Amino acid sequence: MKEIDAIFAVTDALGVHREALVIPLGPASPGRVRKLPSGKLEITVESVRPLDEWLAELPALIAAAQAK
């Protein structure tokens, strides 16, 4: 839950509505953001790198996924 709350802090600041997100419960390496066919953003938490380090990159990952 800590990871999801941290992701919401970033996405809320970017103005991304929470209902536009899909956050799988299991982390992966590498963490990623991709646009699903439904138009929602799937955000998979990074499992290897420290969460704070990965969260610093999250806005850029979201912008790249939204541009596709």
Steps between C-alpha positions, in 0.01 A plus 500: 500500500793734568604475135149569371464804726834629370388450139174683571696792647686534169198446272276729706760777467501443123122520482458137392168367627532187715233320297728536196761279668558128530763404757582127513555369852832333417811704422730418208843585371512727324206701626305656216210710382303403192178611340243221484260456207228639730697826524585443866859516622644185651768584756712206612713575806875445472611200709879541505582870525404710804144628477594868546753479215244344266226744603724790394485359146127427506382836357722451193381139460138617516560777246665256260213251533238772446679618185456161333 
